[in-house]
Amino acid sequence: MAQAVATGPNTTSLSPRVLLVEDQERTARGLGELLHLEGFVVTLAKDGPTGIAAAADAPVDAVVLDVMLPGMSGFDVCRRLRRLEGTSEYQSSCSPG
């Protein structure tokens, strides 16, 4: 299940929302905290399917994907998000390089 990072007083309902899909807990916490400190509302997902479900459940302004996720690469997640109604309008590059 995706987990929203706690928001502080500097975060409002108008703050940009970011979905961070990262399987390494320490990296996810660090990146999530940095994004939060910059005023983003961050939702964390630990794998591709969880990230796809989180993006489908709540609109986000940006998605940050780890390339090497367990079972489903970040590129596969990106391609799947581009095909889903509700996330197909995301601007992205789903290919390496």
Phi and psi in radians as a Rosetta constraint file:
Dihedral C 1 N 2 CA 2 C 2 CIRCULARHARMONIC -1.207 0.35
Dihedral N 2 CA 2 C 2 N 3 CIRCULARHARMONIC 2.628 0.35
Dihedral C 2 N 3 CA 3 C 3 CIRCULARHARMONIC -2.231 0.35
Dihedral N 3 CA 3 C 3 N 4 CIRCULARHARMONIC 2.194 0.35
Dihedral C 3 N 4 CA 4 C 4 CIRCULARHARMONIC -1.414 0.35
Dihedral N 4 CA 4 C 4 N 5 CIRCULARHARMONIC 2.355 0.35
Dihedral C 4 N 5 CA 5 C 5 CIRCULARHARMONIC -1.334 0.35
Dihedral N 5 CA 5 C 5 N 6 CIRCULARHARMONIC 2.410 0.35
Dihedral C 5 N 6 CA 6 C 6 CIRCULARHARMONIC -0.978 0.35
Dihedral N 6 CA 6 C 6 N 7 CIRCULARHARMONIC 2.418 0.35
Dihedral C 6 N 7 CA 7 C 7 CIRCULARHARMONIC -1.774 0.35
Dihedral N 7 CA 7 C 7 N 8 CIRCULARHARMONIC 2.588 0.35
Dihedral C 7 N 8 CA 8 C 8 CIRCULARHARMONIC -1.815 0.35
Dihedral N 8 CA 8 C 8 N 9 CIRCULARHARMONIC -3.033 0.35
Dihedral C 8 N 9 CA 9 C 9 CIRCULARHARMONIC -1.149 0.35
Dihedral N 9 CA 9 C 9 N 10 CIRCULARHARMONIC -0.367 0.35
Dihedral C 9 N 10 CA 10 C 10 CIRCULARHARMONIC -1.454 0.35
Dihedral N 10 CA 10 C 10 N 11 CIRCULARHARMONIC 0.019 0.35
Dihedral C 10 N 11 CA 11 C 11 CIRCULARHARMONIC -1.864 0.35
Dihedral N 11 CA 11 C 11 N 12 CIRCULARHARMONIC 2.207 0.35
Dihedral C 11 N 12 CA 12 C 12 CIRCULARHARMONIC -2.018 0.35
Dihedral N 12 CA 12 C 12 N 13 CIRCULARHARMONIC 3.058 0.35
Dihedral C 12 N 13 CA 13 C 13 CIRCULARHARMONIC -1.143 0.35
Dihedral N 13 CA 13 C 13 N 14 CIRCULARHARMONIC -0.268 0.35
Dihedral C 13 N 14 CA 14 C 14 CIRCULARHARMONIC -1.576 0.35
Dihedral N 14 CA 14 C 14 N 15 CIRCULARHARMONIC -0.019 0.35
Dihedral C 14 N 15 CA 15 C 15 CIRCULARHARMONIC -1.163 0.35
Dihedral N 15 CA 15 C 15 N 16 CIRCULARHARMONIC 2.505 0.35
Dihedral C 15 N 16 CA 16 C 16 CIRCULARHARMONIC -1.135 0.35
Dihedral N 16 CA 16 C 16 N 17 CIRCULARHARMONIC 2.502 0.35
Dihedral C 16 N 17 CA 17 C 17 CIRCULARHARMONIC -1.818 0.35
Dihedral N 17 CA 17 C 17 N 18 CIRCULARHARMONIC 2.301 0.35
Dihedral C 17 N 18 CA 18 C 18 CIRCULARHARMONIC -2.157 0.35
Dihedral N 18 CA 18 C 18 N 19 CIRCULARHARMONIC 2.314 0.35
Dihedral C 18 N 19 CA 19 C 19 CIRCULARHARMONIC -1.720 0.35
Dihedral N 19 CA 19 C 19 N 20 CIRCULARHARMONIC 2.140 0.35
Dihedral C 19 N 20 CA 20 C 20 CIRCULARHARMONIC -1.942 0.35
Dihedral N 20 CA 20 C 20 N 21 CIRCULARHARMONIC 2.013 0.35
Dihedral C 20 N 21 CA 21 C 21 CIRCULARHARMONIC -1.878 0.35
Dihedral N 21 CA 21 C 21 N 22 CIRCULARHARMONIC 1.877 0.35
Dihedral C 21 N 22 CA 22 C 22 CIRCULARHARMONIC -2.626 0.35
Dihedral N 22 CA 22 C 22 N 23 CIRCULARHARMONIC 2.227 0.35
Dihedral C 22 N 23 CA 23 C 23 CIRCULARHARMONIC -1.519 0.35
Dihedral N 23 CA 23 C 23 N 24 CIRCULARHARMONIC -0.341 0.35
Dihedral C 23 N 24 CA 24 C 24 CIRCULARHARMONIC -1.479 0.35
Dihedral N 24 CA 24 C 24 N 25 CIRCULARHARMONIC 1.953 0.35
Dihedral C 24 N 25 CA 25 C 25 CIRCULARHARMONIC -0.999 0.35
Dihedral N 25 CA 25 C 25 N 26 CIRCULARHARMONIC -0.772 0.35
Dihedral C 25 N 26 CA 26 C 26 CIRCULARHARMONIC -1.109 0.35
Dihedral N 26 CA 26 C 26 N 27 CIRCULARHARMONIC -0.759 0.35
Dihedral C 26 N 27 CA 27 C 27 CIRCULARHARMONIC -1.125 0.35
Dihedral N 27 CA 27 C 27 N 28 CIRCULARHARMONIC -0.771 0.35
Dihedral C 27 N 28 CA 28 C 28 CIRCULARHARMONIC -1.051 0.35
Dihedral N 28 CA 28 C 28 N 29 CIRCULARHARMONIC -0.781 0.35
Dihedral C 28 N 29 CA 29 C 29 CIRCULARHARMONIC -1.103 0.35
Dihedral N 29 CA 29 C 29 N 30 CIRCULARHARMONIC -0.765 0.35
Dihedral C 29 N 30 CA 30 C 30 CIRCULARHARMONIC -1.117 0.35
Dihedral N 30 CA 30 C 30 N 31 CIRCULARHARMONIC -0.860 0.35
Dihedral C 30 N 31 CA 31 C 31 CIRCULARHARMONIC -1.123 0.35
Dihedral N 31 CA 31 C 31 N 32 CIRCULARHARMONIC -0.718 0.35
Dihedral C 31 N 32 CA 32 C 32 CIRCULARHARMONIC -1.049 0.35
Dihedral N 32 CA 32 C 32 N 33 CIRCULARHARMONIC -0.752 0.35
Dihedral C 32 N 33 CA 33 C 33 CIRCULARHARMONIC -1.145 0.35
Dihedral N 33 CA 33 C 33 N 34 CIRCULARHARMONIC -0.750 0.35
Dihedral C 33 N 34 CA 34 C 34 CIRCULARHARMONIC -1.051 0.35
Dihedral N 34 CA 34 C 34 N 35 CIRCULARHARMONIC -0.774 0.35
Dihedral C 34 N 35 CA 35 C 35 CIRCULARHARMONIC -1.119 0.35
Dihedral N 35 CA 35 C 35 N 36 CIRCULARHARMONIC -0.728 0.35
Dihedral C 35 N 36 CA 36 C 36 CIRCULARHARMONIC -1.071 0.35
Dihedral N 36 CA 36 C 36 N 37 CIRCULARHARMONIC -0.756 0.35
Dihedral C 36 N 37 CA 37 C 37 CIRCULARHARMONIC -1.103 0.35
Dihedral N 37 CA 37 C 37 N 38 CIRCULARHARMONIC -0.437 0.35
Dihedral C 37 N 38 CA 38 C 38 CIRCULARHARMONIC -1.508 0.35
Dihedral N 38 CA 38 C 38 N 39 CIRCULARHARMONIC 0.041 0.35
Dihedral C 38 N 39 CA 39 C 39 CIRCULARHARMONIC 1.738 0.35
Dihedral N 39 CA 39 C 39 N 40 CIRCULARHARMONIC 0.153 0.35
Dihedral C 39 N 40 CA 40 C 40 CIRCULARHARMONIC -1.530 0.35
Dihedral N 40 CA 40 C 40 N 41 CIRCULARHARMONIC 2.571 0.35
Dihedral C 40 N 41 CA 41 C 41 CIRCULARHARMONIC -1.589 0.35
Dihedral N 41 CA 41 C 41 N 42 CIRCULARHARMONIC 2.106 0.35
Dihedral C 41 N 42 CA 42 C 42 CIRCULARHARMONIC -1.961 0.35
Dihedral N 42 CA 42 C 42 N 43 CIRCULARHARMONIC 2.310 0.35
Dihedral C 42 N 43 CA 43 C 43 CIRCULARHARMONIC -1.956 0.35
Dihedral N 43 CA 43 C 43 N 44 CIRCULARHARMONIC 2.231 0.35
Dihedral C 43 N 44 CA 44 C 44 CIRCULARHARMONIC -1.750 0.35
Dihedral N 44 CA 44 C 44 N 45 CIRCULARHARMONIC 2.423 0.35
Dihedral C 44 N 45 CA 45 C 45 CIRCULARHARMONIC -2.317 0.35
Dihedral N 45 CA 45 C 45 N 46 CIRCULARHARMONIC 2.435 0.35
Dihedral C 45 N 46 CA 46 C 46 CIRCULARHARMONIC -1.623 0.35
Dihedral N 46 CA 46 C 46 N 47 CIRCULARHARMONIC -0.136 0.35
Dihedral C 46 N 47 CA 47 C 47 CIRCULARHARMONIC -2.714 0.35
Dihedral N 47 CA 47 C 47 N 48 CIRCULARHARMONIC 3.013 0.35
Dihedral C 47 N 48 CA 48 C 48 CIRCULARHARMONIC -1.039 0.35
Dihedral N 48 CA 48 C 48 N 49 CIRCULARHARMONIC -0.939 0.35
Dihedral C 48 N 49 CA 49 C 49 CIRCULARHARMONIC -1.016 0.35
Dihedral N 49 CA 49 C 49 N 50 CIRCULARHARMONIC -0.679 0.35
Dihedral C 49 N 50 CA 50 C 50 CIRCULARHARMONIC -1.152 0.35
Dihedral N 50 CA 50 C 50 N 51 CIRCULARHARMONIC -0.701 0.35
Dihedral C 50 N 51 CA 51 C 51 CIRCULARHARMONIC -1.119 0.35
Dihedral N 51 CA 51 C 51 N 52 CIRCULARHARMONIC -0.745 0.35
Dihedral C 51 N 52 CA 52 C 52 CIRCULARHARMONIC -1.094 0.35
Dihedral N 52 CA 52 C 52 N 53 CIRCULARHARMONIC -0.772 0.35
Dihedral C 52 N 53 CA 53 C 53 CIRCULARHARMONIC -1.103 0.35
Dihedral N 53 CA 53 C 53 N 54 CIRCULARHARMONIC -0.725 0.35
Dihedral C 53 N 54 CA 54 C 54 CIRCULARHARMONIC -1.125 0.35
Dihedral N 54 CA 54 C 54 N 55 CIRCULARHARMONIC -0.721 0.35
Dihedral C 54 N 55 CA 55 C 55 CIRCULARHARMONIC -1.171 0.35
Dihedral N 55 CA 55 C 55 N 56 CIRCULARHARMONIC -0.605 0.35
Dihedral C 55 N 56 CA 56 C 56 CIRCULARHARMONIC -1.268 0.35
Dihedral N 56 CA 56 C 56 N 57 CIRCULARHARMONIC -0.537 0.35
Dihedral C 56 N 57 CA 57 C 57 CIRCULARHARMONIC -1.344 0.35
Dihedral N 57 CA 57 C 57 N 58 CIRCULARHARMONIC -0.629 0.35
Dihedral C 57 N 58 CA 58 C 58 CIRCULARHARMONIC -2.500 0.35
Dihedral N 58 CA 58 C 58 N 59 CIRCULARHARMONIC 2.282 0.35
Dihedral C 58 N 59 CA 59 C 59 CIRCULARHARMONIC -1.114 0.35
Dihedral N 59 CA 59 C 59 N 60 CIRCULARHARMONIC 2.487 0.35
Dihedral C 59 N 60 CA 60 C 60 CIRCULARHARMONIC -2.237 0.35
Dihedral N 60 CA 60 C 60 N 61 CIRCULARHARMONIC 2.787 0.35
Dihedral C 60 N 61 CA 61 C 61 CIRCULARHARMONIC -1.575 0.35
Dihedral N 61 CA 61 C 61 N 62 CIRCULARHARMONIC -0.418 0.35
Dihedral C 61 N 62 CA 62 C 62 CIRCULARHARMONIC -2.696 0.35
Dihedral N 62 CA 62 C 62 N 63 CIRCULARHARMONIC 2.669 0.35
Dihedral C 62 N 63 CA 63 C 63 CIRCULARHARMONIC -2.187 0.35
Dihedral N 63 CA 63 C 63 N 64 CIRCULARHARMONIC 2.248 0.35
Dihedral C 63 N 64 CA 64 C 64 CIRCULARHARMONIC -1.941 0.35
Dihedral N 64 CA 64 C 64 N 65 CIRCULARHARMONIC 2.068 0.35
Dihedral C 64 N 65 CA 65 C 65 CIRCULARHARMONIC -2.016 0.35
Dihedral N 65 CA 65 C 65 N 66 CIRCULARHARMONIC 2.350 0.35
Dihedral C 65 N 66 CA 66 C 66 CIRCULARHARMONIC -1.272 0.35
Dihedral N 66 CA 66 C 66 N 67 CIRCULARHARMONIC 2.457 0.35
Dihedral C 66 N 67 CA 67 C 67 CIRCULARHARMONIC -1.315 0.35
Dihedral N 67 CA 67 C 67 N 68 CIRCULARHARMONIC -0.705 0.35
Dihedral C 67 N 68 CA 68 C 68 CIRCULARHARMONIC -1.792 0.35
Dihedral N 68 CA 68 C 68 N 69 CIRCULARHARMONIC 1.502 0.35
Dihedral C 68 N 69 CA 69 C 69 CIRCULARHARMONIC -1.803 0.35
Dihedral N 69 CA 69 C 69 N 70 CIRCULARHARMONIC 2.700 0.35
Dihedral C 69 N 70 CA 70 C 70 CIRCULARHARMONIC -1.211 0.35
Dihedral N 70 CA 70 C 70 N 71 CIRCULARHARMONIC 2.253 0.35
Dihedral C 70 N 71 CA 71 C 71 CIRCULARHARMONIC 1.414 0.35
Dihedral N 71 CA 71 C 71 N 72 CIRCULARHARMONIC -0.540 0.35
Dihedral C 71 N 72 CA 72 C 72 CIRCULARHARMONIC -2.619 0.35
Dihedral N 72 CA 72 C 72 N 73 CIRCULARHARMONIC 2.093 0.35
Dihedral C 72 N 73 CA 73 C 73 CIRCULARHARMONIC -1.214 0.35
Dihedral N 73 CA 73 C 73 N 74 CIRCULARHARMONIC 2.813 0.35
Dihedral C 73 N 74 CA 74 C 74 CIRCULARHARMONIC -1.045 0.35
Dihedral N 74 CA 74 C 74 N 75 CIRCULARHARMONIC -0.586 0.35
Dihedral C 74 N 75 CA 75 C 75 CIRCULARHARMONIC -1.131 0.35
Dihedral N 75 CA 75 C 75 N 76 CIRCULARHARMONIC -0.715 0.35
Dihedral C 75 N 76 CA 76 C 76 CIRCULARHARMONIC -1.131 0.35
Dihedral N 76 CA 76 C 76 N 77 CIRCULARHARMONIC -0.704 0.35
Dihedral C 76 N 77 CA 77 C 77 CIRCULARHARMONIC -1.062 0.35
Dihedral N 77 CA 77 C 77 N 78 CIRCULARHARMONIC -0.806 0.35
Dihedral C 77 N 78 CA 78 C 78 CIRCULARHARMONIC -1.026 0.35
Dihedral N 78 CA 78 C 78 N 79 CIRCULARHARMONIC -0.827 0.35
Dihedral C 78 N 79 CA 79 C 79 CIRCULARHARMONIC -1.061 0.35
Dihedral N 79 CA 79 C 79 N 80 CIRCULARHARMONIC -0.722 0.35
Dihedral C 79 N 80 CA 80 C 80 CIRCULARHARMONIC -1.142 0.35
Dihedral N 80 CA 80 C 80 N 81 CIRCULARHARMONIC -0.732 0.35
Dihedral C 80 N 81 CA 81 C 81 CIRCULARHARMONIC -1.079 0.35
Dihedral N 81 CA 81 C 81 N 82 CIRCULARHARMONIC -0.623 0.35
Dihedral C 81 N 82 CA 82 C 82 CIRCULARHARMONIC -1.183 0.35
Dihedral N 82 CA 82 C 82 N 83 CIRCULARHARMONIC -0.388 0.35
Dihedral C 82 N 83 CA 83 C 83 CIRCULARHARMONIC -1.628 0.35
Dihedral N 83 CA 83 C 83 N 84 CIRCULARHARMONIC -0.291 0.35
Dihedral C 83 N 84 CA 84 C 84 CIRCULARHARMONIC -1.463 0.35
Dihedral N 84 CA 84 C 84 N 85 CIRCULARHARMONIC 2.414 0.35
Dihedral C 84 N 85 CA 85 C 85 CIRCULARHARMONIC -1.094 0.35
Dihedral N 85 CA 85 C 85 N 86 CIRCULARHARMONIC 2.395 0.35
Dihedral C 85 N 86 CA 86 C 86 CIRCULARHARMONIC 1.701 0.35
Dihedral N 86 CA 86 C 86 N 87 CIRCULARHARMONIC -0.454 0.35
Dihedral C 86 N 87 CA 87 C 87 CIRCULARHARMONIC -2.152 0.35
Dihedral N 87 CA 87 C 87 N 88 CIRCULARHARMONIC -0.045 0.35
Dihedral C 87 N 88 CA 88 C 88 CIRCULARHARMONIC -1.210 0.35
Dihedral N 88 CA 88 C 88 N 89 CIRCULARHARMONIC -0.280 0.35
Dihedral C 88 N 89 CA 89 C 89 CIRCULARHARMONIC -1.518 0.35
Dihedral N 89 CA 89 C 89 N 90 CIRCULARHARMONIC -0.054 0.35
Dihedral C 89 N 90 CA 90 C 90 CIRCULARHARMONIC -1.044 0.35
Dihedral N 90 CA 90 C 90 N 91 CIRCULARHARMONIC 2.362 0.35
Dihedral C 90 N 91 CA 91 C 91 CIRCULARHARMONIC -1.432 0.35
Dihedral N 91 CA 91 C 91 N 92 CIRCULARHARMONIC 2.194 0.35
Dihedral C 91 N 92 CA 92 C 92 CIRCULARHARMONIC -2.768 0.35
Dihedral N 92 CA 92 C 92 N 93 CIRCULARHARMONIC 2.917 0.35
Dihedral C 92 N 93 CA 93 C 93 CIRCULARHARMONIC -2.176 0.35
Dihedral N 93 CA 93 C 93 N 94 CIRCULARHARMONIC 1.997 0.35
Dihedral C 93 N 94 CA 94 C 94 CIRCULARHARMONIC -1.781 0.35
Dihedral N 94 CA 94 C 94 N 95 CIRCULARHARMONIC 0.327 0.35
Dihedral C 94 N 95 CA 95 C 95 CIRCULARHARMONIC -2.151 0.35
Dihedral N 95 CA 95 C 95 N 96 CIRCULARHARMONIC 2.603 0.35
Dihedral C 95 N 96 CA 96 C 96 CIRCULARHARMONIC -1.142 0.35
Dihedral N 96 CA 96 C 96 N 97 CIRCULARHARMONIC 2.588 0.35
